[in-house]
Amino acid sequence: MPKANCIFVVDDDPSARNGLARLLRTAGHEVRDFASVNEFLNALFRGVSGCVVLDARMPGRSGEELEAELKTRGIDLPIIVVSADDDQETRSRAHKMKAAGFFRKPVDGAALLDAIDWALRSRSTGGNQNNSDAAQR
């Protein structure tokens, strides 16, 4: 994987994953997509930069486990959570992960692109990346 900013889409639903990847590529982003947290972590290397767009509910490892593993590896990537479930439990888990945003599926493409741009700018300028309330759609 390249060291330039890349958007990593992690979603077990192939149609959602492909749709998000297509949207992001059309907007000019470099995109890598993965069907699971484990697949993503196995391909990840130190020094990578960008943003993760993560489905909130997938089989296997959770978003919280992903965040902990990134921290253990010294990888600082903002995470934007997407979910078909817009309930308090899902929002609470996104908040605990310090997600840069939370979006209900189907995702508003323009709002997601704005949140990704904000997360990338915030990370590059050292700003506060925990603005999940402002980025929720």
C-alpha positions, 0 to 999 in steps of 0.5 A, a space after each residue: 500500500 502506498 504512503 500517500 493518503 488513502 481511504 480504507 473501506 472496511 465493510 463485509 457487505 460487498 455491494 456497500 463496500 463497492 459502492 463506497 469505494 466507487 464514490 470515493 474513487 470518483 471523488 479522486 481518493 485513492 481507495 483500498 477496500 477490505 471485507 473484514 477488520 482482519 483483512 485490513 489489519 493484515 494488509 496494513 503497515 506502519 507509516 500509512 496515512 489516510 482515513 478508515 470508513 468502517 462498517 459498525 457491525 461485521 462478523 469477527 473483530 469489532 471497531 473497538 478492537 480495530 482502534 486498539 490494534 491501530 493504537 498498539 501498532 502506533 498507527 493514527 488513522 481517523 475512523 468514520 463509522 457507517 451503519 445500517 443501524 442508527 441506534 443508541 448502542 451503535 452511536 455509543 460504540 462509535 463515540 467510544 472509538 472517538 470516530 470522526 463521524 457516524 453515518 447511517 446507510 445509505 450514506 449521503 455521499 456528499 456528507 461522507 466526502 466532507 467528513 473524510 476531507 475534514 478528518 484528513 485536514 484535522 489529522 494533518 494539522 493536529 486539530 481535534 479529530 473527535 468531532 463525531 457529533 458535528 459529523 453525524 448525518 
